[in-house]
Amino acid sequence: MTIELPAGRTTADGITHTTTSGIRTVLAPGSGPVTAGLLFRVGRADETLATSGITHLVEHLALHHHGLSDLHYNGATASVYTHFHVTGTPADVVEYLNGVCAALRDLPMDRLETEKEILRTEAAGRSHGPGHGMPLWRYGSRGYGLPSYAEAGLHRLTADDVRDWARTRFTTENAVLWITSDTVPEGLDLTLPTGEWIPAPEPTSALPATPAHFRGDDGALVLTSVIPRSSAGALFAEVLGRELFRGLRQKGGYSYTAAADYQPRDTDWATVIAYADALPKKQDAMIGAFVDVLAALRAGRVDQADLDAVRTSALAQFDTPEPAVAKLPSEAMNLLLRHRSLSIAEARAELEAVTVADLRRIAREVWASALVQAPGRGLEWAGLAPAPTSSRDLVTGRRYASLEDPRTALLIAADGISITRLGHQVTIRYADCSLMQVFPDGARHLVGHDGFTLAVEPAVHGITPAELAPLDAGVPAASVVRMPPRDPSRIPRPGPAQPVPGAPAPPKAWFTALLWLLGIPALVLGGLSAIVTLALASDGTGDTGEWLVVAALWVFSSFFLVPWGICLRRRRGGRS
């Protein structure tokens, strides 16, 4: 935890701690234009899936009044923070930050629907990298898993929702200001609602065990792992990146890109990310080499020269002409997250103390927490468990078979809903539902806390609104988002019924007609022959001539009975 310095106190590194309008502030004088940033401890991980997008929406509304400007400014919404920053003269900084805070106090709600549409357009044009789904697989549809999802809450959010979010999250106590100046510019007014500092959210999990893996798109392998924040962890990521580049690109020739990174996640934890790509024909070799690199690091096979090289690079950050200015953004972030902030001397000492044994320990921590997305075959051979792709149980409720495929069925119960098909099943308990999108055509699309999704399309399953009552009663109101009408062409409709393997195929029309043409005379003649035979046998008076007639009648009947019987057998076998 950070030990807060008294207002006006300057550290040994030349960073002054003070307050501005009650907001914790860090200052360090620098040459050139002034750069300032206003950080808030709120981000996407603080939302729910049903309200996702609300922080980004507040950010857009707060910046709307700036419009076209000569100022170099921007805003950003991350997982655990929102950042407004600007570069210019002291007067520019005052104009920008005063405007941001004025807007946060009274958001321009006349722009609400317009900014929502802008956010949807922004999302539609955003490209996602190969590791975009990793948070979802690790955390599910809550907290740190939300960056994997679209901002699904935009359709639900009202002006009151947005005002309340700004009033309770964008507060004096939940903010930190940093400025590359020795004094706070005159006229800066950052008045905001009072509130409280909000800790980073506790992580959720969608993984029963780690290390784990799941099948990803061809061409890339992505590994993420969550470890305690430390200087050793940051150095390990650099060493891992060097080893992957050396083994997968320079030596094996499997990859064009092979790298690793270290990113703080919250107050105490960080995420190590590793990536490698390969052509399809080299994917198996690339995966094997990737696993071998991590195995070697876990065994302690780290070259001291590699550790020294990455350490020298890390220490170089302190050799800049203005080290206090360079450190200022991270000092502010540490204040915001209540993470221990090291002086430059302390940070140097920590880096210099890291040993090969420390990197071996970190390698084992990384592997223990690893989640790997890989193409091709599974990774059980490497000791990784498959991440769940199916629910473990089904609800006990009324069954609705698909009109297209009788092997697919919905089960609706008082406490949850399931869908099952050929051994694959998904169950969402209403109490564990993160999102239920309700469409005017009657469809319900649900997302469980574990990230599993389930779509209820009434036309496909023949379900009436009354039969969907358990969903509407059971899913928490806070998880419900009412959607606008869908384009009729996008509403699923039942197509021709799909044949079930092993089941008899429907008969052809001509074959059905043939059955009738043979069957009617076969039954009439066969029945007549049986009646006459029984009558003569019971009477006992029939002569040779009469029995010859009966025999002829049976022979004539057989011309219909035999082919009719053959056709019936083919019909039962599904061959016609």
Salt bridges, closest charged atoms under 4 A:
ASP13 OD2 - LYS327 NZ 2.96
ASP46 OD1 - ARG41 NH2 2.62
GLU47 OE1 - ARG44 NE 3.83
GLU59 OE1 - HIS56 NE2 3.98
GLU113 OE2 - LYS116 NZ 3.37
GLU115 OE1 - HIS60 ND1 3.25
GLU115 OE2 - HIS64 ND1 3.94
GLU115 OE2 - ARG111 NH2 2.82
GLU117 OE1 - ARG120 NH1 2.79
GLU122 OE2 - HIS56 NE2 3.76
GLU122 OE1 - HIS60 NE2 3.44
GLU122 OE2 - ARG126 NH2 3.19
GLU151 OE2 - HIS56 ND1 2.82
ASP160 OD1 - ARG163 NH1 3.28
ASP164 OD1 - ARG167 NH2 2.41
ASP218 OD1 - ARG215 NH2 3.64
GLU243 OE2 - ARG246 NH1 2.54
ASP266 OD2 - ARG265 NE 2.87
ASP284 OD1 - ARG377 NE 3.91
ASP306 OD1 - ARG242 NH2 3.39
ASP306 OD2 - ARG246 NH1 3.03
ASP308 OD1 - ARG311 NH2 3.28
ASP319 OD1 - ARG348 NH2 2.88
GLU331 OE2 - HIS17 NE2 3.06
GLU331 OE1 - LYS327 NZ 3.39
GLU350 OE2 - ARG340 NH2 2.72
ASP358 OD1 - ARG361 NH2 3.81
GLU365 OE2 - ARG361 NH1 3.38
GLU380 OE1 - HIS213 NE2 3.58
ASP393 OD2 - ARG429 NH2 2.90
ASP405 OD1 - ARG407 NE 2.97
ASP405 OD2 - ARG421 NH2 3.07
ASP415 OD2 - ARG429 NH1 2.77
ASP441 OD1 - ARG486 NH2 2.81
GLU457 OE2 - HIS445 NE2 2.89
GLU457 OE1 - ARG486 NH2 2.90
GLU467 OE2 - ARG398 NH1 3.18
ASP472 OD2 - ARG444 NH2 3.01
